[in-house]
Amino acid sequence: MDPIQDQFVRRLEERGIVLSSQLDQFESYYRELVSWNEKMNLTGITEREQVYTKHFYDSLSLAFFVDMLAVDRMADIGSGAGFPGIPLKIAFPHLKLTIVDSLSKRISFLQHVCDELKLEGVELIHGRAEDIARQPSNRDSYDLVTARAVARMALLNEFCLPFVRKDGLFAAMKGSDPAEELSESKLSLKELRGQLEKVESFSLPIEDSARHIILIRKTGSTPAKYPRKAGIPAKTPLV
């Protein structure tokens, strides 16, 4: 274990997350991310220590506030290069993870990562969230749904809450204070049967930048009219 991994492990242990054999998987993930990033735009962050902090640690921060051992089915919407879904799957192998992304190249990268890391129980779906959420196997089905730096809350609620089962949880991972976004998302919360549970905040190590995790509880089944057809929520958000 080198100094970067040692620091990564110690910081997670301070938060109650213990890694052991998974370190090789994180290192393989890092190598594949940097390699594929040379031929397609996956991330602007490629320096190793920053990847471990700004991608891996940041993704696992959800487990500081959500009991991941109580989660069975999890969906990561608009996952991009696999964050936060893949790091959470590495740390908590029991998770049945579904990743939805609209770009086929990213899905190809994620399939390669899952093969290289020998991750089982991961479903990768190429498509728009609005379309995939209408499939019976995905609608009102997941214990936990995540989205990291995807869109503003009024839009995210329509993208993500249709995937969440009744009494399940939607966790939106944000940077700066989301108070304004939350204020403008009250209508979408009501329409999509979501109830704000709490907003957790912490600072990312090294650079001390702010992070916020918005936790929303699903109070009932998704109304039949949601989500609206692909493209409509982005053009006319529920505000």
Backbone torsions as a table, in degrees:
resi	resn	phi	psi	omega
1	MET	NA	122.7	-179.5
2	ASP	-88.2	174.4	-175.5
3	PRO	-57.4	-36.7	-178.8
4	ILE	-67.0	-45.0	178.1
5	GLN	-67.6	-38.9	179.7
6	ASP	-60.0	-44.2	178.6
7	GLN	-64.6	-42.2	177.6
8	PHE	-58.0	-48.4	-178.8
9	VAL	-64.4	-45.3	-177.5
10	ARG	-65.0	-40.6	179.8
11	ARG	-65.1	-37.5	177.9
12	LEU	-70.6	-38.5	177.9
13	GLU	-62.0	-34.3	177.0
14	GLU	-62.2	-23.5	179.7
15	ARG	-102.3	8.2	175.3
16	GLY	87.3	12.2	178.8
17	ILE	-107.5	119.2	-176.9
18	VAL	-108.7	121.5	177.1
19	LEU	-108.5	147.8	176.0
20	SER	-137.3	-89.7	-177.2
21	SER	-69.6	-13.8	-176.0
22	GLN	-72.6	-11.8	-176.0
23	LEU	-61.6	-36.4	177.2
24	ASP	-62.7	-36.6	179.0
25	GLN	-67.6	-41.4	177.7
26	PHE	-62.8	-40.0	-179.8
27	GLU	-67.9	-39.5	176.2
28	SER	-63.8	-40.4	178.1
29	TYR	-59.8	-46.0	178.8
30	TYR	-58.6	-47.4	-178.3
31	ARG	-62.0	-43.3	180.0
32	GLU	-67.4	-38.4	178.4
33	LEU	-59.3	-47.9	-178.6
34	VAL	-67.7	-41.2	-179.3
35	SER	-63.6	-49.9	-179.2
36	TRP	-69.7	-26.7	-178.6
37	ASN	-66.4	-19.5	178.7
38	GLU	-72.3	-22.6	-179.3
39	LYS	-112.3	-11.9	175.3
40	MET	-150.3	151.7	-174.3
41	ASN	-81.5	99.0	178.3
42	LEU	-102.5	-39.4	-176.3
43	THR	-158.2	150.1	173.3
44	GLY	-88.4	-4.1	-177.8
45	ILE	-108.3	113.6	-178.6
46	THR	-128.3	-14.5	178.8
47	GLU	-65.7	133.2	-166.5
48	ARG	-57.1	-49.4	-178.8
49	GLU	-62.0	-37.1	179.6
50	GLN	-69.2	-36.8	176.8
51	VAL	-62.7	-44.6	179.6
52	TYR	-63.3	-33.6	-178.3
53	THR	-88.0	-54.0	-170.9
54	LYS	-81.2	-19.1	177.7
55	HIS	-110.7	-56.7	-174.4
56	PHE	-71.5	-56.3	179.9
57	TYR	-61.4	-43.9	-179.0
58	ASP	-60.4	-42.1	178.2
59	SER	-63.3	-43.4	-177.6
60	LEU	-72.5	-12.8	179.9
61	SER	-59.9	-22.9	177.6
62	LEU	-58.8	-33.4	-178.9
63	ALA	-73.2	-8.4	173.7
64	PHE	-69.9	-26.8	-170.3
65	PHE	-121.2	-11.8	179.2
66	VAL	-124.2	132.6	178.2
67	ASP	-74.5	96.2	-175.6
68	MET	-67.9	-24.0	179.3
69	LEU	-69.7	-18.6	178.1
70	ALA	-91.3	-2.1	-179.2
71	VAL	-96.6	131.8	175.7
72	ASP	-102.2	-65.6	-179.3
73	ARG	-100.0	129.1	-179.6
74	MET	-130.6	140.0	175.3
75	ALA	-122.3	135.8	177.6
76	ASP	-114.4	115.3	-172.6
77	ILE	-100.0	127.2	-177.9
78	GLY	66.1	47.6	-168.3
79	SER	-70.2	-21.0	-179.6
80	GLY	64.7	-118.3	-179.8
81	ALA	-84.8	12.3	175.2
82	GLY	106.2	16.1	-177.3
83	PHE	-108.2	130.7	7.4
84	PRO	-92.7	0.1	-167.9
85	GLY	-58.8	-49.5	-175.1
86	ILE	-67.0	-47.0	175.9
87	PRO	-58.1	-38.0	178.1
88	LEU	-66.8	-38.3	177.4
89	LYS	-65.3	-39.1	177.9
90	ILE	-62.9	-46.3	-176.8
91	ALA	-73.6	-29.6	-177.8
92	PHE	-128.2	80.4	-171.4
93	PRO	-61.8	-18.8	-178.3
94	HIS	-70.5	-18.2	-175.3
95	LEU	-61.8	135.6	168.3
96	LYS	-93.8	105.7	-169.4
97	LEU	-105.1	131.4	171.0
98	THR	-116.0	129.4	176.9
99	ILE	-114.8	130.3	178.0
100	VAL	-115.9	125.8	176.2
101	ASP	-145.9	145.5	-173.4
102	SER	-86.2	-6.4	-177.6
103	LEU	-109.6	119.0	-175.2
104	SER	-63.7	-32.0	178.7
105	LYS	-62.2	-39.3	178.8
106	ARG	-68.0	-38.4	177.3
107	ILE	-62.6	-39.0	177.0
108	SER	-61.7	-43.1	176.5
109	PHE	-60.6	-46.6	-177.7
110	LEU	-65.4	-35.3	176.2
111	GLN	-64.1	-41.4	177.9
112	HIS	-61.8	-44.3	179.3
113	VAL	-61.1	-46.1	-179.8
114	CYS	-61.4	-38.4	177.9
115	ASP	-67.0	-46.3	-178.5
116	GLU	-63.8	-39.8	-176.7
117	LEU	-88.2	-3.2	-178.6
118	LYS	56.0	45.1	178.2
119	LEU	-84.9	126.7	178.4
120	GLU	-109.0	154.5	179.6
121	GLY	78.2	30.6	176.9
122	VAL	-119.2	126.1	176.2
123	GLU	-110.1	126.8	-179.5
124	LEU	-110.0	123.0	-175.5
125	ILE	-120.8	122.8	175.0
126	HIS	-90.3	119.2	178.8
127	GLY	164.9	174.2	177.9
128	ARG	-84.2	140.0	-178.6
129	ALA	-55.9	-37.6	-178.2
130	GLU	-62.8	-33.5	179.8
131	ASP	-80.4	-44.7	-176.2
132	ILE	-66.4	-33.2	-178.6
133	ALA	-68.4	-14.6	178.7
134	ARG	-89.0	-7.9	176.9
135	GLN	-75.0	131.9	-176.8
136	PRO	-54.0	-32.7	-178.2
137	SER	-72.5	-14.8	-178.2
138	ASN	-114.1	-23.8	-175.2
139	ARG	-72.7	131.3	178.1
140	ASP	50.2	43.4	-168.2
141	SER	-121.7	-18.3	-168.2
142	TYR	-105.9	142.3	176.9
143	ASP	-68.4	-38.2	-176.8
144	LEU	-140.7	132.6	175.1
145	VAL	-124.6	135.3	-177.7
146	THR	-123.7	155.8	170.9
147	ALA	-151.7	131.5	-176.5
148	ARG	-121.9	114.4	175.8
149	ALA	54.3	47.8	-177.2
150	VAL	-100.2	-52.1	-175.6
151	ALA	-162.5	176.2	176.6
152	ARG	-72.4	158.4	-169.7
153	MET	-61.1	-37.0	-178.9
154	ALA	-59.9	-33.2	178.2
155	LEU	-84.8	-42.7	-179.4
156	LEU	-58.3	-38.5	-179.4
157	ASN	-58.0	-40.4	-179.8
158	GLU	-75.0	-30.8	176.2
159	PHE	-69.5	-41.3	-165.0
160	CYS	-105.0	-40.3	-175.2
161	LEU	-60.8	-31.1	177.1
162	PRO	-61.2	-20.9	178.4
163	PHE	-80.7	-22.2	-171.4
164	VAL	-81.1	135.4	175.2
165	ARG	-72.6	161.3	175.1
166	LYS	-58.5	133.1	-177.0
167	ASP	74.5	1.1	175.4
168	GLY	-80.1	-176.8	-170.9
169	LEU	-126.8	137.2	170.4
170	PHE	-110.5	125.3	179.9
171	ALA	-116.5	113.9	177.1
172	ALA	-99.7	121.9	-176.2
173	MET	-98.8	119.7	-172.4
174	LYS	-125.8	165.4	175.3
175	GLY	-91.8	-91.1	-175.8
176	SER	-70.3	171.8	-176.2
177	ASP	-53.2	121.3	-174.9
178	PRO	-91.6	16.1	-174.0
179	ALA	-55.1	-43.3	-179.2
180	GLU	-66.0	-42.8	178.2
181	GLU	-61.3	-42.1	-179.3
182	LEU	-64.5	-38.0	179.7
183	SER	-62.7	-41.6	-177.6
184	GLU	-81.6	-5.4	-176.3
185	SER	-102.0	9.5	-175.8
186	LYS	-62.4	-39.9	179.8
187	LEU	-65.4	-45.4	-179.1
188	SER	-63.9	-36.7	176.5
189	LEU	-60.7	-48.1	-179.6
190	LYS	-61.7	-46.5	-177.6
191	GLU	-65.2	-36.8	-175.7
192	LEU	-94.0	10.9	175.9
193	ARG	62.8	45.7	176.5
194	GLY	-115.1	149.8	177.8
195	GLN	-133.3	123.6	179.7
196	LEU	-62.9	123.0	-180.0
197	GLU	-93.6	-52.6	176.4
198	LYS	-168.7	166.2	174.2
199	VAL	-121.7	117.7	178.4
200	GLU	-97.1	146.1	178.8
201	SER	-135.5	150.9	176.6
202	PHE	-159.5	173.9	178.5
203	SER	-113.7	137.2	178.1
204	LEU	-71.6	137.7	179.7
205	PRO	-59.6	163.2	177.2
206	ILE	72.9	-68.6	-174.5
207	GLU	-91.2	-8.6	175.1
208	ASP	61.1	31.5	179.8
209	SER	-81.9	149.6	-174.1
210	ALA	-75.0	142.7	173.5
211	ARG	-134.4	142.7	178.2
212	HIS	-133.7	138.3	176.8
213	ILE	-121.2	117.3	-178.7
214	ILE	-93.9	121.1	-178.2
215	LEU	-107.8	120.0	-176.5
216	ILE	-121.6	128.7	179.6
217	ARG	-93.4	135.6	177.9
218	LYS	-85.1	124.3	-173.1
219	THR	-99.6	-13.0	-178.6
220	GLY	-168.1	173.6	179.9
221	SER	-64.5	150.5	-179.9
222	THR	-67.0	127.3	175.9
223	PRO	-56.2	145.7	-172.9
224	ALA	-56.4	-30.3	-175.2
225	LYS	-78.9	-5.4	-179.2
226	TYR	-115.7	151.3	-9.1
227	PRO	-71.5	155.2	176.9
228	ARG	-70.6	171.6	-175.8
229	LYS	-57.2	149.2	-177.7
230	ALA	-51.4	130.4	178.6
231	GLY	98.3	-29.8	-177.3
232	ILE	-68.8	-44.9	-179.9
233	PRO	-57.1	-38.7	-179.4
234	ALA	-68.5	-34.5	-179.5
235	LYS	-77.6	-38.8	-179.6
236	THR	-132.9	78.3	179.4
237	PRO	-62.3	156.1	179.6
238	LEU	-79.7	85.7	178.4
239	VAL	-129.5	NA	NA
